[in-house]
Amino acid sequence: MKKFIILLFLGGVIVLFSYLTGNYFGLESRKVWLISNVLHFLGGIYAFFFIGSIFNVTKKYHNTSATPVMKAVIFIFGALFLGVLWEWYELFFIYWDKVFILNKQSALVYVDTMGDLALDLAGAFLAGFYYLYKESWKK
């Protein structure tokens, strides 16, 4: 449970950093785009381990068990789901004026969203490979 609380706090720090960076540099700057890509990749890693901590917390209350490979698959898809939730947040609360009004920027918002989800997934895959490597040494 302690790990879950620490990861929840870390997630809040990541979101706050993302928000402050966007406000400081402006949402349309190249620096924010690069920082956003790094944060999405790291967010995929974070989300993988956050979903893993949720899995471990529920293991106390429910009889859940899975092989390490199956856990990695569950955690990767869980990380992707969290990425989708974040992108919905971005679409509806940040880019709402560009999504619902058709113009050139509308298409770029969707391209950015797909790139962000790909980076989330890449980070989750890297975390999954690390997790499986770590689990293979336990045996």
C-alpha positions in Angstrom: 0.0 0.0 0.0 2.9 2.3 0.8 4.3 1.9 -2.8 0.9 2.7 -4.2 0.7 6.0 -2.2 4.2 6.9 -3.3 3.4 6.2 -7.0 0.2 8.2 -6.7 2.1 11.1 -5.3 4.8 10.8 -8.1 2.0 10.8 -10.7 0.7 14.0 -9.2 4.2 15.5 -9.4 4.4 14.5 -13.1 1.1 16.0 -13.9 2.0 19.2 -12.1 5.4 19.4 -13.9 3.6 18.9 -17.3 1.1 21.6 -16.5 3.7 24.1 -15.3 5.9 23.4 -18.3 3.1 24.0 -20.7 2.2 27.3 -19.0 5.7 28.5 -18.8 6.8 27.8 -22.4 3.3 28.0 -24.1 1.5 25.0 -25.4 2.6 25.5 -29.0 6.4 25.8 -28.5 8.8 23.2 -29.8 10.4 22.8 -26.3 7.0 21.8 -24.8 6.5 19.3 -27.7 9.9 17.7 -26.9 9.3 17.7 -23.1 5.8 16.3 -23.7 7.3 13.4 -25.7 9.8 12.6 -22.9 7.0 12.8 -20.3 4.8 10.5 -22.3 7.5 7.9 -22.6 8.3 8.2 -18.9 4.5 8.2 -18.2 4.3 4.8 -19.9 6.9 3.5 -17.6 5.2 5.1 -14.6 1.8 3.8 -15.6 3.1 0.2 -16.0 4.4 0.2 -12.4 1.3 2.0 -11.1 -1.0 -0.6 -12.6 1.4 -3.2 -11.1 1.0 -1.7 -7.6 -2.8 -1.7 -8.0 -2.5 -5.4 -9.0 -0.5 -6.1 -5.9 -2.8 -4.2 -3.6 -5.8 -6.1 -4.9 -3.9 -9.4 -4.4 -4.4 -8.9 -0.7 -8.2 -8.8 -1.0 -8.8 -11.1 -3.9 -7.1 -14.3 -5.0 -5.4 -12.9 -8.1 -2.4 -14.6 -9.6 -0.8 -14.7 -13.0 2.5 -15.7 -14.6 5.1 -12.9 -15.0 4.4 -12.7 -18.8 0.7 -12.4 -18.2 1.2 -9.7 -15.6 3.4 -7.8 -18.0 0.7 -7.9 -20.7 -2.0 -6.8 -18.1 0.3 -3.9 -16.9 1.1 -2.8 -20.5 -2.6 -2.7 -21.5 -3.4 -0.9 -18.2 -0.7 1.7 -19.0 -2.2 2.1 -22.4 -5.6 2.6 -20.9 -4.2 5.3 -18.6 -2.6 6.9 -21.6 -6.0 7.0 -23.4 -7.6 8.6 -20.3 -4.9 11.2 -20.3 -5.4 11.9 -24.0 -9.2 12.3 -23.4 -8.3 14.9 -20.8 -6.1 16.7 -23.2 -8.7 16.6 -26.0 -11.6 17.8 -23.9 -10.0 20.3 -21.6 -6.9 21.6 -23.5 -7.6 21.3 -27.2 -11.5 21.5 -27.1 -11.4 24.5 -29.4 -9.3 22.8 -32.0 -11.1 19.4 -31.9 -14.6 20.5 -32.4 -13.9 23.2 -35.0 -12.6 21.8 -38.2 -9.4 23.5 -39.4 -5.8 22.6 -40.1 -4.9 22.3 -36.5 -7.7 19.7 -35.9 -5.7 17.1 -37.8 -2.5 17.9 -36.0 -4.2 17.3 -32.6 -5.1 13.8 -33.7 -1.6 13.2 -35.0 -0.2 14.4 -31.7 -2.6 12.1 -29.8 -1.5 9.0 -31.7 2.2 9.9 -31.2 1.6 10.4 -27.5 -0.1 7.0 -27.2 2.7 5.4 -29.2 5.2 6.9 -26.7 3.1 5.7 -23.8 3.1 2.2 -25.2 6.9 2.3 -25.9 7.5 3.3 -22.3 5.2 0.5 -21.0 7.0 -2.0 -23.3 10.4 -1.0 -21.9 9.1 -1.3 -18.4 7.6 -4.7 -19.3 11.0 -5.9 -20.6 12.7 -4.7 -17.5 10.0 -6.4 -15.3 10.4 -9.7 -17.1 14.2 -9.5 -16.9 14.0 -8.8 -13.2 11.5 -11.7 -12.7 13.7 -14.1 -14.7 16.5 -13.5 -12.2 14.3 -14.4 -9.2 14.2 -18.1 -10.3 
